[in-house]
């Protein structure tokens, strides 16, 4: 199996069976965002406790890239201290802009499967949608 086909498999797996799909009762953060260029939308719920991302869930619709990115993001962020969660978001954005060197994005785990999306600039916004919602939603939260 080639690396490209493995990445495609990861994206499709998270699109077809997204992790952490749903809502959180009484979330600390509830934010909705959409990508007007393609119609992707996401509502993100985040629960914060003791300076950590205690829980994160999403609802949305859109392309495989946006939905897989949201699913993978929830797995990465859940349980992380806020500084680490924000570092992960910054690293993902750098990866999507092509500003990371080989293996710098390794701490992101399976979400590196989306790295190839940057070859298609119009699709980068799809991959960044959930991450942008997270960053915007937790701004000023501890």
C-alpha positions in Angstrom: 0.0 0.0 0.0 1.4 3.4 -1.0 1.5 6.3 1.5 -0.9 8.2 -0.7 -3.5 5.4 -0.6 -3.0 5.0 3.2 -3.7 8.7 3.6 -6.8 8.4 1.4 -8.0 5.5 3.5 -7.6 7.5 6.7 -9.5 10.5 5.3 -12.4 8.3 4.1 -12.5 6.3 7.3 -13.0 9.5 9.3 -15.5 10.9 6.8 -17.6 7.7 6.9 -17.3 7.1 10.6 -16.5 10.4 12.3 -15.2 10.4 15.8 -16.7 12.7 18.5 -19.7 13.6 16.3 -22.4 15.2 18.4 -23.0 17.9 20.9 -22.0 18.6 24.5 -24.6 19.6 27.0 -23.6 23.1 28.4 -20.3 23.5 26.5 -17.9 26.2 27.4 -17.6 27.0 23.7 -20.2 26.6 21.0 -19.3 28.1 17.7 -20.5 27.6 14.1 -18.5 28.4 11.0 -18.9 27.8 7.3 -16.9 27.9 4.2 -19.1 30.0 1.7 -17.0 28.8 -1.2 -18.0 25.2 -1.0 -20.9 25.1 1.5 -19.0 23.2 4.3 -20.3 24.0 7.8 -19.4 23.0 11.3 -20.6 23.6 14.8 -18.0 22.9 17.4 -18.6 22.3 21.1 -15.8 22.4 23.6 -15.7 21.7 27.3 -12.8 23.0 29.2 -11.7 21.9 32.6 -8.6 22.6 34.7 -6.9 24.3 31.7 -7.5 21.3 29.4 -9.8 20.4 26.5 -12.0 18.0 28.5 -14.2 17.2 25.6 -14.7 18.3 22.0 -17.5 17.4 19.6 -18.7 18.6 16.3 -21.7 18.5 14.0 -21.5 19.6 10.4 -21.8 18.7 6.8 -19.5 19.1 3.9 -16.8 17.4 1.9 -14.7 14.4 3.1 -11.8 16.8 3.8 -13.7 19.1 6.1 -15.4 16.4 8.0 -12.4 14.1 8.3 -10.3 17.1 9.5 -12.9 17.8 12.2 -13.0 14.2 13.3 -9.2 13.9 13.4 -8.9 17.3 15.2 -11.2 16.1 18.0 -9.0 13.1 18.6 -5.9 15.2 18.7 -7.3 17.9 21.0 -9.3 15.9 23.5 -7.5 15.8 26.9 -4.7 18.3 25.9 -3.7 21.2 28.0 -4.8 24.4 26.3 -1.3 25.6 25.4 -0.6 22.2 23.7 -4.0 22.4 21.9 -3.2 25.8 20.6 0.3 24.6 19.5 -1.3 21.7 17.6 -3.7 24.1 15.8 -0.7 26.4 14.9 1.3 23.4 13.7 -1.6 22.1 11.6 -2.0 25.5 10.0 1.7 25.6 9.2 1.5 22.2 7.7 -1.4 23.2 5.5 0.6 26.3 4.3 3.6 24.1 3.5 5.7 25.7 6.2 6.8 22.5 7.9 9.7 20.3 7.1 9.5 16.6 6.8 8.5 15.0 10.2 7.8 18.3 11.9 4.1 17.6 11.8 4.5 14.0 13.2 3.1 15.1 16.6 -0.2 15.6 14.8 -0.6 11.9 14.2 -2.9 10.6 11.4 -4.0 14.1 10.4 -0.8 14.4 8.4 -3.0 12.5 5.9 -4.4 15.9 5.0 -1.0 17.3 4.1 -1.5 16.6 0.4 -4.5 18.9 0.4 -2.3 21.9 0.2 -1.6 21.1 -3.4 -5.2 22.2 -4.0 -5.4 25.7 -2.4 -9.2 26.0 -2.7 -9.5 22.8 -0.5 -7.1 24.1 2.2 -10.0 26.1 3.7 -12.0 22.9 4.0 -9.2 21.3 6.0 -8.8 24.4 8.2 -12.5 25.0 9.0 -12.7 23.0 12.2 -9.4 24.3 13.4 -10.4 27.9 12.7 -13.6 27.3 14.7 -11.6 25.9 17.6 -9.1 28.8 17.7 -11.8 31.4 17.4 -14.0 29.7 20.0 -11.4 29.3 22.7 -9.9 32.8 22.3 -9.6 34.2 25.7 -10.6 31.0 27.5 -8.4 29.2 30.0 
